[in-house]
Amino acid sequence: MEKVRMTVRLVPKLNQYVQNIAKECGKSKNSIIVDACWEFIEKIKKKINSM
């Protein structure tokens, strides 16, 4: 898999939310965001395949 450098800016409220989840799960903020992106991609795939 090719690595791509990406910058994501979060609004303050979302940033705080992601930080709290990261602390609870013991993961980094980046890891939480990447996981969320993968979940979003999987949902899109399912929606496209069900059409």
C-alpha positions in Angstrom: 0.0 0.0 0.0 1.3 3.4 -0.9 1.6 6.0 1.9 0.2 9.4 1.2 0.8 12.4 3.4 -2.4 14.3 4.2 -3.3 17.2 6.5 -6.7 17.3 8.1 -8.0 20.4 10.0 -10.7 19.8 12.5 -13.1 22.4 13.9 -12.4 22.8 17.7 -15.5 20.9 18.8 -14.8 17.9 16.5 -11.1 18.0 17.6 -12.1 17.8 21.2 -14.5 14.9 20.4 -11.7 13.0 18.5 -9.2 13.6 21.4 -11.7 12.2 23.9 -12.3 9.1 21.8 -8.6 8.6 21.3 -7.9 8.8 25.1 -10.7 6.3 25.8 -9.5 3.8 23.1 -5.8 4.4 23.7 -5.2 5.3 20.1 -3.8 8.4 18.4 -6.1 11.0 16.8 -4.7 10.1 13.4 -5.6 6.5 13.9 -9.2 7.4 14.9 -9.5 9.6 11.8 -8.1 6.9 9.5 -10.4 4.3 11.0 -13.4 6.6 10.4 -12.4 7.1 6.8 -12.2 3.4 6.2 -15.6 2.9 7.7 -17.0 5.6 5.5 -15.5 4.0 2.4 -17.0 0.6 3.3 -20.4 2.2 3.8 -20.2 3.8 0.3 -19.1 0.4 -1.2 -22.1 -1.3 0.4 -24.5 1.4 -0.9 -23.1 1.2 -4.4 -23.2 -2.6 -4.5 -26.9 -2.7 -3.3 -28.0 -0.5 -6.2 
